[in-house]
Amino acid sequence: MARTWEFRDYDLEFFGRELEHFVPERVFDAHAHLYELAHWGPDCPVEQGPPLVSLQQYRMEMGRLMPGRQFSGLFLGVGLSREWRPASNEFVARQVAPEGGSRGSLIVSPEQDPEEVRQEVRRNRSAGLKVYHTFARREDTWDAEVREYLAEEHVRVAHEEGLAITLHLVRERAIADRSNQEQVRHYCEKYPNMKLILAHAARGFNPFHTIEGIPALAGLRNLWCDSSAVTEAGGFEAIIETLGHDRLLWGSDFPVSHLRGRAVAIGDSFVWLYEDTLDWASVAAHARLRPLFVGHESLRALKLAARRMKLSDAQIEDVFYYNARRMLGVTGSDGP
């Protein structure tokens, strides 16, 4: 099957059965992307989706995934190359500008002058920075250390301006990697007014990495993790148990949320299985497999973690809404 954004009858049935009574009415998405398709560059993974995702389009698409909810959030671009970074940042800033309850983050590359970053943040009224390993000056960027794509001078700017930084860890063992632990702790301790968000449950696509590594970050009060696109519960449980439920932020990773499939831990790594990865009709003789949206798989994993960690309804609302707003100092309404 080709990847599509087609909604099917079983999607609504699944949400109604598994998630309707779990997801609060108001949600603040701590990790979502707004874009034009061109911003992705030549290897666009969501070309079957809308060619332009404004904030209005995002809300419409998320409303199909999570019916009846009110959406605000921290929005990121997708200009993860030097060529498309400026256009992506400007697009996000224009979309978020009229919003009282949403914020935007600025994609930055490590070679940028820190004062240039500061001025761009102020001009766009950005609430944070977004960094990505593709900006590291090395051939194998998946093995880059944090300092190779998150420059310390930019962390200093974030500290001085009170910004959040969304960090997608790489290296094989994610937060279980010693260098990742040391560099995250160094930045958090030296720059306490910077707010660091470890994307994807500290890149917990293999939950055993987060379970093993997150204790090394205990006690850092300017550290959060978002839940975006993680489809296994173990990493969420480890974050709640070690850092506290107030350190976990719900995120969709839109548009990844609208792909069908899930990340599966295998050995000391993980693999993404999408709708076009397997012949789902014949891969399992014992059952009829119908892949769900990543967004639904991630919500179900979060529900499992919340139940097993015995979170109250109020604490679940914190994860979905209040934790992120408190971190960012958002006091406005959810809409324009």
C-alpha positions as CSV (number, residue, x, y, z in Angstrom):
1,M,0.0,0.0,0.0
2,A,1.2,3.5,-0.7
3,R,1.3,6.1,2.1
4,T,-1.8,8.2,2.1
5,W,-3.6,10.5,4.5
6,E,-6.9,8.7,3.9
7,F,-9.1,8.4,7.0
8,R,-10.9,5.1,7.3
9,D,-13.9,3.9,9.3
10,Y,-11.8,2.0,11.8
11,D,-9.8,5.1,12.7
12,L,-12.9,6.8,14.2
13,E,-13.9,3.5,15.8
14,F,-10.5,3.2,17.4
15,F,-10.4,6.7,18.7
16,G,-13.9,6.4,20.2
17,R,-13.1,3.1,21.9
18,E,-9.5,3.7,23.1
19,L,-8.9,7.5,23.3
20,E,-12.1,9.5,23.5
21,H,-12.2,9.4,27.3
22,F,-8.5,9.9,27.7
23,V,-7.6,13.0,25.6
24,P,-8.7,16.2,27.3
25,E,-10.8,18.8,25.5
26,R,-8.0,21.3,25.3
27,V,-4.5,20.2,24.1
28,F,-1.3,22.2,23.6
29,D,0.9,20.5,21.0
30,A,4.5,20.9,22.1
31,H,5.9,19.5,18.8
32,A,4.2,20.2,15.5
33,H,5.3,21.4,12.1
34,L,3.8,24.0,9.8
35,Y,5.1,24.2,6.2
36,E,4.9,24.4,2.5
37,L,6.0,21.2,0.8
38,A,8.9,23.0,-0.8
39,H,10.4,23.6,2.7
40,W,11.1,19.9,3.0
41,G,13.5,19.9,0.0
42,P,13.8,17.1,-2.5
43,D,13.1,14.2,-0.1
44,C,9.7,15.1,1.2
45,P,8.1,12.3,3.3
46,V,4.6,13.8,3.3
47,E,4.0,14.7,-0.4
48,Q,0.6,12.9,-0.2
49,G,-0.6,15.4,2.3
50,P,-1.7,19.1,1.9
51,P,0.8,21.2,-0.2
52,L,0.5,24.0,2.4
53,V,-0.1,23.5,6.1
54,S,-1.1,26.7,7.7
55,L,-2.2,26.8,11.4
56,Q,-5.8,26.6,10.2
57,Q,-5.0,23.5,8.0
58,Y,-3.1,21.9,11.0
59,R,-6.2,22.3,13.2
60,M,-8.4,20.8,10.5
61,E,-6.1,17.8,10.1
62,M,-5.7,17.2,13.8
63,G,-9.4,17.6,14.3
64,R,-9.9,14.5,12.1
65,L,-7.3,12.6,14.2
66,M,-8.7,13.8,17.6
67,P,-12.3,15.0,17.0
68,G,-13.8,17.7,19.2
69,R,-10.5,19.0,20.6
70,Q,-9.2,22.6,20.8
71,F,-5.6,22.9,19.5
72,S,-2.8,25.3,20.3
73,G,0.9,24.6,20.4
74,L,4.6,25.3,19.9
75,F,5.1,25.2,16.2
76,L,8.3,24.4,14.3
77,G,9.3,24.7,10.7
78,V,10.7,21.9,8.5
79,G,13.6,23.8,6.9
80,L,16.1,21.3,8.1
81,S,18.6,22.4,5.4
82,R,20.5,25.6,5.1
83,E,18.7,26.5,1.9
84,W,15.1,26.3,3.2
85,R,15.7,27.3,6.8
86,P,14.9,31.1,6.4
87,A,11.7,30.6,4.4
88,S,10.5,28.0,6.8
89,N,11.1,30.2,9.8
90,E,9.3,33.1,8.2
91,F,6.3,30.9,7.3
92,V,5.9,29.7,10.9
93,A,6.2,33.2,12.3
94,R,3.5,34.5,10.0
95,Q,1.2,31.7,11.0
96,V,1.6,32.1,14.8
97,A,1.7,35.9,14.9
98,P,-2.1,36.3,15.3
99,E,-2.4,33.6,18.0
100,G,-2.7,34.5,21.7
101,G,-2.1,30.9,23.0
102,S,0.4,29.5,20.5
103,R,4.1,30.1,20.0
104,G,6.7,29.5,17.3
105,S,10.3,28.2,17.4
106,L,13.1,29.2,15.1
107,I,15.2,26.6,13.3
108,V,18.9,27.5,13.7
109,S,22.1,26.0,12.4
110,P,25.3,25.9,14.5
111,E,27.4,28.2,12.3
112,Q,25.0,31.1,12.7
113,D,26.3,34.2,14.5
114,P,24.6,34.2,18.0
115,E,23.6,37.9,17.7
116,E,22.0,37.1,14.3
117,V,20.0,34.4,16.1
118,R,19.0,36.8,18.9
119,Q,17.8,39.4,16.4
120,E,15.8,36.8,14.4
121,V,14.2,35.6,17.6
122,R,13.1,39.1,18.5
123,R,12.0,39.9,15.0
124,N,9.8,36.8,14.7
125,R,8.8,36.9,18.4
126,S,9.9,33.3,18.7
127,A,9.6,31.4,21.9
128,G,12.3,28.8,21.2
129,L,14.9,27.4,19.0
130,K,14.8,24.1,17.0
131,V,18.1,22.3,16.2
132,Y,18.7,19.2,14.1
133,H,21.6,16.8,13.4
134,T,21.5,17.5,9.7
135,F,23.2,20.8,10.3
136,A,26.3,19.1,11.9
137,R,29.5,19.4,9.9
138,R,30.2,15.7,9.4
139,E,29.2,13.0,6.9
140,D,27.4,10.7,9.3
141,T,25.2,13.2,11.1
142,W,23.3,10.4,12.9
143,D,26.3,9.9,15.0
144,A,26.8,13.6,15.9
145,E,27.3,14.8,19.5
146,V,24.9,17.4,20.8
147,R,27.5,20.2,20.7
148,E,28.0,19.6,16.9
149,Y,24.6,20.8,16.1
150,L,23.5,22.8,19.2
151,A,26.2,25.5,19.6
152,E,26.9,26.7,23.1
153,E,26.7,30.3,22.0
154,H,23.1,29.6,21.0
155,V,22.3,28.0,24.3
156,R,23.7,31.2,25.9
157,V,21.3,33.3,23.8
158,A,18.4,31.0,24.8
159,H,19.4,31.5,28.5
160,E,19.5,35.3,28.1
161,E,16.3,35.5,26.2
162,G,14.4,32.9,28.2
163,L,13.9,30.5,25.2
164,A,13.0,26.9,24.9
165,I,15.2,24.6,22.8
166,T,13.8,21.5,21.1
167,L,16.5,18.9,20.7
168,H,16.3,15.7,18.7
169,L,19.1,13.5,20.1
170,V,20.9,11.2,17.8
171,R,23.7,8.6,18.3
172,E,22.8,4.9,18.5
173,R,21.7,4.8,22.1
174,A,20.1,8.2,22.4
175,I,19.9,9.4,26.0
176,A,21.6,6.1,27.2
177,D,24.7,7.5,25.4
178,R,27.2,9.0,27.9
179,S,28.2,11.9,25.7
180,N,24.6,12.9,25.2
181,Q,24.0,12.7,28.9
182,E,27.0,14.8,29.8
183,Q,26.3,17.5,27.2
184,V,22.6,17.8,28.1
185,R,23.5,18.2,31.8
186,H,26.3,20.7,31.0
187,Y,23.9,22.9,29.0
188,C,21.1,22.7,31.6
189,E,23.3,23.4,34.6
190,K,25.4,26.2,33.0
191,Y,22.3,28.0,31.4
192,P,19.4,27.6,33.9
193,N,17.1,30.1,32.2
194,M,17.2,28.1,29.0
195,K,14.4,25.5,28.8
196,L,15.5,22.3,27.1
197,I,12.9,19.9,25.5
198,L,14.2,16.5,24.6
199,A,12.1,15.5,21.6
200,H,10.5,12.1,21.2
201,A,10.8,11.1,24.9
202,A,14.5,11.7,24.7
203,R,14.5,9.9,21.4
204,G,12.9,6.9,23.2
205,F,11.8,5.1,20.0
206,N,13.6,2.2,21.8
207,P,12.1,2.7,25.3
208,F,15.0,0.8,26.9
209,H,17.3,3.7,26.0
210,T,15.2,6.2,27.9
211,I,14.6,3.8,30.8
212,E,18.4,3.4,31.1
213,G,19.5,6.9,30.4
214,I,17.0,9.3,31.9
215,P,18.1,8.8,35.5
216,A,21.4,10.6,34.6
217,L,19.3,13.8,34.1
218,A,17.3,13.6,37.4
219,G,17.1,16.9,39.2
220,L,17.4,19.2,36.2
221,R,14.5,21.7,36.6
222,N,14.9,23.3,33.2
223,L,14.5,20.0,31.3
224,W,11.4,18.6,29.7
225,C,10.6,15.8,27.3
226,D,7.9,15.7,24.6
227,S,5.9,12.6,23.6
228,S,5.9,13.2,19.9
229,A,5.7,10.1,17.6
230,V,6.8,7.6,20.3
231,T,4.7,4.5,20.1
232,E,6.0,2.5,23.1
233,A,5.0,3.3,26.7
234,G,8.2,2.5,28.6
235,G,10.0,5.8,27.9
236,F,7.0,7.8,29.0
237,E,6.8,5.8,32.3
238,A,10.6,6.3,32.9
239,I,10.2,10.1,32.4
240,I,7.2,10.4,34.7
241,E,8.8,8.2,37.4
242,T,12.3,9.9,37.3
243,L,11.6,13.5,36.3
244,G,7.9,13.9,37.3
245,H,4.7,14.1,35.3
246,D,5.2,17.9,35.1
247,R,8.3,17.3,32.8
248,L,6.3,15.5,30.1
249,L,4.7,17.4,27.3
250,W,2.3,16.0,24.7
251,G,3.3,16.4,21.1
252,S,2.0,15.1,17.8
253,D,5.1,15.5,15.6
254,F,2.5,16.5,12.9
255,P,2.7,15.6,10.0
256,V,4.3,12.3,11.1
257,S,1.2,11.8,13.2
258,H,-0.7,11.3,10.0
259,L,1.4,8.5,8.6
260,R,0.3,5.0,9.3
261,G,2.7,2.7,11.2
262,R,4.8,2.7,14.3
263,A,8.4,2.6,15.6
264,V,9.3,-0.9,16.9
265,A,12.2,-1.5,19.3
266,I,14.5,-4.3,18.0
267,G,17.6,-5.2,19.8
268,D,19.5,-2.1,20.8
269,S,17.8,0.1,18.1
270,F,14.4,0.5,16.4
271,V,12.8,0.4,13.0
272,W,9.9,2.4,11.5
273,L,7.2,0.3,9.9
274,Y,5.0,2.3,7.6
275,E,2.0,1.4,5.5
276,D,4.2,0.8,2.5
277,T,6.9,-1.1,4.4
278,L,5.0,-4.4,4.6
279,D,2.3,-6.3,2.8
280,W,0.0,-5.9,5.9
281,A,-2.7,-8.2,4.4
282,S,-0.4,-11.2,4.3
283,V,2.3,-10.6,6.9
284,A,0.4,-12.2,9.8
285,A,-1.5,-15.5,9.2
286,H,-3.2,-15.3,12.6
287,A,-4.8,-11.8,12.2
288,R,-6.0,-9.1,9.9
289,L,-3.5,-6.2,10.4
290,R,-4.7,-2.7,9.8
291,P,-2.0,-0.1,10.6
292,L,-3.1,2.9,12.6
293,F,-1.9,6.4,12.4
294,V,1.3,7.1,14.3
295,G,-0.6,9.8,16.2
296,H,-3.1,7.2,17.5
297,E,-0.4,4.7,18.3
298,S,1.4,7.3,20.3
299,L,-1.7,8.4,22.2
300,R,-2.4,4.8,23.1
301,A,1.1,4.4,24.4
302,L,0.8,7.6,26.5
303,K,-2.6,6.3,27.8
304,L,-0.9,3.1,28.9
305,A,1.9,4.9,30.7
306,A,-0.6,7.3,32.4
307,R,-2.6,4.4,33.7
308,R,0.3,2.4,34.9
309,M,1.9,5.4,36.6
310,K,-1.6,6.1,38.2
311,L,-1.8,9.7,36.9
312,S,-4.9,11.6,38.0
313,D,-7.2,13.3,35.5
314,A,-5.6,16.6,36.5
315,Q,-2.1,15.3,35.9
316,I,-3.2,14.0,32.5
317,E,-4.5,17.5,31.7
318,D,-1.1,18.8,32.8
319,V,0.7,16.6,30.3
320,F,-1.6,17.5,27.4
321,Y,-2.0,21.3,28.1
322,Y,-0.8,23.0,31.3
323,N,2.8,21.8,31.5
324,A,3.8,23.3,28.2
325,R,1.9,26.6,28.8
326,R,3.6,27.0,32.2
327,M,7.0,26.3,30.7
328,L,6.5,28.9,27.9
329,G,4.7,31.4,30.1
330,V,1.6,31.3,27.9
331,T,-1.4,33.0,29.4
332,G,-3.4,33.9,26.3
333,S,-6.5,32.1,24.9
334,D,-6.1,29.2,22.6
335,G,-7.2,31.0,19.4
336,P,-6.5,34.3,17.6
